[in-house]
Amino acid sequence: MIELQRVFKSFNGVTVIDDLSLHIARGEFTVILGSSGAGKSTLLKMMNRLLEHDSGRILFAGDEIRSFRPEVIRRRMGYAIQSVGLFPHWNVEKNIATVPTLLKWPEVRIRDRVTELMTLLQLAPELYRKRYPHQLSGGQQQRVGVARALAGKPEMLLMDEPFGALDPVTRAALQLEIERIHHSFDTTIVLVTHDIDEALSLATRIVLLDQGRIVQSGTPLQMLSNPASDFVTDFFGRSDVGIKLLGLQSVATRLRTGERADGEPVLASLSLREALSTFLVRGVQRLAVVDDEGQALGAIDFSDLLDLRP
C-alpha cells in the first residue's frame, strides 16, 4: 500500500526522520508510537505530502508519491487530526461531504454517503445533519472529522492523535468505532499516538520511533514479549508488562469448556485484563463464561490468568 525507502527529513539542519524504511500493507492497522520529538507526526505528514521528504523514496500503490499532484494524493488518503479542523460556517452534512463534492459525485450519492457515515459513527442523521460545529460536543466534532476523512472512500486513513483532547469515556467509544471501521471495511489505517494502551488495543502492528529511527516494529504481543532493547522495555513499562499482556488476550483463550461457576457470567470476548479486575472486585476464584447471545460456554479460573502464553 505505502512504502518508505531510506527516507530523510530535517528542519533547520536538525534531522527529524533518519534513514527510515517502512512498508505498510493493505488492510493493516499500523500505530506509530514514540516520545515527543521522535518524528511521529512528521512521518505521517510525509505520507500524504503535507510535508515533502528531503531524500529517499515514498511509494503509494507502487508509484512514487511525487508523481501524484498533492490534492490527488490527499483525496486518496483520509486525514483526521486532534484539532478536527471542521469548517465552522458549514453544517455537519457539508463538512462530511467536502471530498465527495470535490470529486463531483452526484448529489444523491453524496447524501447517501453522509447518511451512511453518520449512522456508522452514531450521529443520528435526522438530529445532526444540519447542525454546525459549535453546536456539537468535542466527541461529536471528532466523529464528524472522522466521517469527513472517510467520506471519499479513501484507500488509507491517516490519523494524528485524533482522540488526544477527548475525555476517557468518549475516547474509548471512538476507539471502538475506529476498530469497527477497520474490521468492517478492511481500511488501511495509520495512527499516531502517545497512548500505549490505545496502541496495544488497536494495532495489528506497532512501529516504535526514537530520534527519527525505527527502534522496533511488530505485533503488540511481539513488542511486549520480545522487546528488542532496554529502550523498548522501558517505553512500554517494566512494572506492568504482565497486565498489558493480559489485555491482549480474551477470556475465550482460557475457556474451560463445559465447566460451571456460580454468579453473574462474563463474556468470552472480555479481555483477560478485564477478567482480572472482575475476579478481584468479586473476590471469587472462578467465573462463568457466556457468548454474546448469553449462551453458557464454560468457566475460567483465576489460576488461568497466570499462564501468559499466546
Helices and strands as residue ranges (DSSP letters): E 2-11, E 14-24, E 29-33, H 40-47, E 55-60, E 63-64, G 65-67, H 70-76, E 77-81, H 92-96, H 98-102, H 107-120, H 125-128, G 133-135, H 138-150, E 156-160, H 168-185, E 188-192, H 196-202, E 205-210, E 213-218, H 220-225, H 230-236, H 241-247, G 251-254, E 256-257, E 266-267, H 272-282, E 286-290, E 296-301, G 302-306
